[in-house]
Amino acid sequence: MNMTHARACAVALSLVVGCERAPDPAIGRAAAERARAHVTSGLGAVDRLTSGLARAMQGTAAPVGAAMGDVPRLRRALRDLHDDHTPLGRELTLYPLSFVVAVRPDGKAAASDRSGEPDVMAERDLGAVFPCVRAAVQGTAGTCAGQFGLTEGVTRRWFVAVVPARASADGPVVGAVVAMMTFGNIAKAVRGALDMETTRDGVQLSVGILHEGRTYPAGADNDVAVRYLVREPLVRAIPADVAARAGREAVTFNFTERGGRMQWGAAASPAASLGEGAALLVFRAPIRQ
């Protein structure tokens, strides 16, 4: 390359660089304020999911209670709960359930609604993990959250709604019926609702649930499709003080990606219906900046 050509290339490069707009922090701040509104809307969706599931579970007590003690019949009764030809079955389809489980009075799972052998939930001690399960086998329905793993070394955070099961309306409690949703699937459901709200906004959204410094779903979580995971760069961008405070108070923050060319705003606020210390987290960035 001769000197004249090299000098011309340098001038052309300087013109291109000079035309690039400097990152505008106002974009990130505005996105954080919009994310705050998304969190408010998302918390409404979380409350509808959790309270609605608790109400729907009331209809499961009688059919499951009548089958307790007969495992094959019990498994059929649990699967029949999802029959969309019945009002209860249609209602249960509204919730992102991973399992519906029948629990014996000792708090251990007798059977689940999953097909296949062996039953992956059989003999799992749900009463040891979820306080509301312990209460239900004593006769009190409720909801709660807890940490539980199906395979060694892999734990998830779960929301459960549980009702006492009776073989007859006036009979003694013979166990409980437990509906289980992962925090990852709840975050996915909120993301779906927010995607519908922002169809014309031209933005990227990511939704997670924070609990004790952990973001769900993220990393190696496989309870949702990869597109619903909170990407690792976003997880790393959460300030330590935000992760600590989000379960107690509403917070916002903003940050950049791609060397400052992508401005993100984020907000988080306590999600009381998901248990103490849980927070809903929403990231937002305009696609065109």
C-alpha positions in Angstrom: 0.0 0.0 0.0 1.5 3.4 -1.0 1.5 6.4 1.3 -1.2 8.2 -0.6 -3.6 5.2 -0.4 -2.8 4.7 3.3 -3.5 8.4 4.0 -6.9 8.2 2.2 -7.9 5.1 4.2 -7.0 6.9 7.4 -9.2 9.9 6.5 -12.1 7.7 5.5 -11.9 5.7 8.8 -11.8 8.9 10.8 -14.9 10.2 9.1 -16.8 6.9 9.8 -15.8 7.0 13.5 -16.6 10.6 13.7 -20.1 9.9 12.5 -20.9 7.4 15.2 -23.2 8.9 17.9 -21.9 8.9 21.4 -24.0 6.7 23.8 -26.8 8.6 25.3 -27.3 7.7 29.0 -30.8 9.2 28.9 -31.9 6.2 26.8 -31.0 3.8 29.6 -32.7 6.0 32.3 -35.9 6.2 30.2 -35.8 2.5 29.7 -35.5 1.9 33.4 -38.6 4.0 34.1 -40.5 2.0 31.5 -39.2 -1.2 33.1 -40.6 0.1 36.4 -44.1 0.2 34.8 -43.6 -3.3 33.4 -42.8 -4.6 36.8 -46.0 -3.1 38.2 -47.9 -4.8 35.4 -46.0 -8.0 35.8 -46.6 -8.2 39.5 -50.3 -8.0 38.7 -49.9 -11.0 36.5 -47.9 -12.9 39.2 -50.7 -12.2 41.7 -53.4 -13.4 39.3 -51.4 -16.6 38.6 -50.7 -17.4 42.3 -54.2 -16.5 43.7 -56.0 -18.1 40.7 -54.1 -21.4 41.1 -54.9 -21.5 44.8 -58.6 -21.1 44.0 -58.5 -23.7 41.2 -56.9 -26.3 43.5 -60.0 -26.4 45.7 -61.6 -28.5 43.0 -58.9 -31.2 43.1 -59.4 -32.2 46.7 -62.4 -34.5 46.3 -61.3 -36.6 43.2 -57.8 -37.1 44.5 -58.9 -37.7 48.1 -61.2 -40.5 46.9 -58.3 -42.3 45.2 -55.7 -42.0 48.0 -54.3 -45.4 49.0 -54.6 -46.9 45.5 -51.6 -45.7 43.5 -52.7 -46.7 40.0 -56.1 -45.1 40.6 -54.5 -42.1 42.1 -52.2 -41.5 39.1 -55.3 -41.7 36.8 -57.2 -39.3 39.0 -54.3 -36.8 38.9 -54.0 -37.0 35.1 -57.7 -36.6 34.8 -57.5 -33.2 36.5 -56.1 -31.9 33.2 -59.0 -33.1 31.1 -59.9 -30.0 29.1 -63.5 -31.2 28.6 -64.1 -30.3 32.3 -64.3 -26.8 33.8 -61.5 -27.7 36.3 -59.3 -29.1 33.5 -59.8 -26.0 31.4 -59.0 -23.8 34.3 -55.8 -25.6 35.2 -54.5 -25.1 31.6 -54.2 -21.4 32.4 -51.2 -22.1 34.8 -47.7 -23.1 33.9 -47.7 -26.2 36.0 -44.8 -28.6 36.2 -46.5 -31.1 38.5 -49.6 -31.9 40.4 -48.8 -34.2 43.3 -50.8 -36.3 45.8 -49.1 -36.3 49.2 -49.7 -38.7 52.0 -50.2 -37.5 55.6 -46.4 -38.0 56.2 -45.7 -35.2 53.7 -44.2 -37.6 51.1 -45.4 -37.8 47.5 -47.6 -40.8 46.7 -48.0 -40.1 43.0 -47.9 -37.3 40.4 -49.7 -36.5 37.2 -46.7 -37.3 35.0 -46.8 -40.3 32.8 -44.0 -42.8 32.5 -42.2 -45.1 35.0 -40.8 -44.6 37.5 -42.9 -41.7 38.8 -40.2 -39.0 39.3 -42.0 -37.5 42.2 -42.8 -40.7 44.2 -41.6 -40.6 47.8 -40.2 -37.1 47.5 -40.5 -35.4 50.9 -42.4 -32.3 50.0 -43.5 -31.7 53.5 -39.8 -31.3 54.5 -39.3 -28.5 51.9 -42.6 -26.6 51.9 -44.3 -25.4 55.1 -47.7 -25.1 53.4 -47.6 -28.8 52.6 -47.1 -29.6 56.3 -50.0 -27.3 57.1 -52.3 -28.9 54.4 -51.9 -32.5 55.7 -53.1 -31.0 59.0 -56.2 -29.5 57.3 -55.2 -26.0 56.2 -54.9 -25.0 52.5 -52.2 -22.4 51.5 -49.4 -21.4 49.3 -45.6 -21.0 49.8 -42.3 -21.2 48.0 -39.2 -23.3 48.5 -36.0 -24.8 47.0 -36.3 -28.3 45.6 -34.3 -30.4 43.2 -35.3 -33.4 41.1 -31.7 -34.4 40.3 -28.7 -34.2 42.5 -26.9 -30.9 42.3 -29.7 -29.1 40.4 -32.2 -27.1 42.5 -35.0 -24.9 41.4 -37.2 -22.4 43.2 -40.8 -23.4 43.3 -44.2 -21.8 44.1 -46.7 -24.4 45.4 -50.5 -24.2 46.0 -51.8 -27.0 48.2 -55.2 -28.2 49.6 -56.1 -30.9 52.1 -57.5 -34.1 50.5 -60.4 -35.9 52.0 -62.0 -39.2 50.8 -65.5 -37.6 51.6 -66.6 -34.1 52.2 -67.0 -34.6 56.0 -64.2 -37.2 56.3 -60.7 -36.9 57.8 -57.8 -35.5 55.9 -56.1 -38.3 54.1 -53.3 -36.3 52.5 -53.0 -33.2 50.3 -52.9 -32.1 46.6 -49.9 -30.0 45.6 -49.6 -27.9 42.4 -46.0 -26.8 41.5 -44.7 -24.0 39.3 -41.1 -23.1 38.9 -40.0 -19.5 39.3 -38.6 -19.9 35.8 -42.0 -20.8 34.3 -43.7 -17.9 36.2 -41.1 -15.5 34.8 -41.8 -16.9 31.3 -45.6 -16.3 31.8 -45.0 -12.7 32.8 -42.6 -12.2 29.8 -45.4 -13.5 27.5 -47.8 -11.0 29.0 -45.4 -8.1 28.7 -44.4 -9.1 25.1 -48.1 -8.7 24.2 -48.2 -5.2 25.9 -45.1 -4.0 24.1 -45.8 -5.5 20.6 -45.5 -2.1 18.9 -42.8 -0.6 21.1 -39.8 -2.0 19.3 -38.0 -3.1 22.4 -36.1 -6.1 23.8 -37.4 -7.4 27.2 -36.1 -10.0 29.6 -37.9 -11.1 32.7 -36.6 -12.9 35.8 -37.3 -13.5 39.4 -34.6 -12.6 42.0 -34.3 -14.5 45.2 -31.2 -14.4 47.5 -29.0 -13.1 44.8 -30.0 -15.8 42.3 -31.9 -15.0 39.0 -34.5 -17.4 37.7 -34.4 -18.5 34.9 -30.8 -18.1 33.9 -27.6 -20.1 33.4 -28.1 -23.8 33.2 -31.8 -23.7 34.0 -33.7 -25.9 31.7 -37.3 -25.5 32.8 -37.9 -23.0 30.0 -36.7 -22.6 26.4 -33.3 -20.8 26.0 -35.0 -17.7 24.6 -36.7 -17.1 28.0 -33.4 -17.3 30.0 -32.0 -14.1 31.4 -28.7 -13.9 29.5 -25.5 -14.0 31.5 -24.4 -10.4 30.5 -27.7 -9.1 32.0 -27.3 -11.2 35.2 -23.7 -9.9 35.6 -25.0 -6.3 35.2 -27.2 -6.5 38.3 -25.5 -4.4 41.0 -24.9 -6.3 44.2 -26.8 -3.8 46.2 -29.8 -4.1 43.9 -29.8 -7.9 44.3 -29.8 -7.4 48.1 -32.5 -4.7 48.2 -34.9 -5.9 45.5 -36.7 -8.3 47.8 -37.5 -5.4 50.2 -38.0 -2.3 48.0 -38.5 -1.1 44.5 -35.3 -0.3 42.6 -34.1 0.7 39.1 -30.8 0.7 37.4 -29.3 1.1 33.9 -26.2 -0.2 32.2 -24.7 -0.6 28.7 -23.8 -3.5 26.5 -21.7 -3.8 23.3 -19.2 -1.3 24.3 -21.8 1.3 25.3 -23.8 1.0 22.0 -26.7 -0.7 23.7 -28.4 1.1 26.6 -30.5 -1.0 29.0 -32.8 0.0 31.8 -34.0 -2.4 34.5 -36.4 -2.4 37.5 -37.2 -4.8 40.3 -39.8 -4.8 43.1 -40.8 -7.3 45.8 -43.1 -10.1 44.7 -44.9 -10.8 48.0 -47.0 -13.7 46.6 -43.8 -15.6 45.7 -42.6 -15.5 49.3 -40.2 -13.5 51.4 -37.2 -12.0 49.6 -38.5 -12.7 46.1 -38.6 -9.9 43.5 -39.8 -9.5 39.9 -37.1 -8.2 37.6 -37.6 -6.7 34.1 -34.9 -5.5 31.7 -35.8 -3.2 28.7 -33.8 -1.8 25.8 -35.0 -0.1 22.6 -34.0 -2.1 19.5 -33.1 1.0 17.6 -30.7 3.4 19.5 
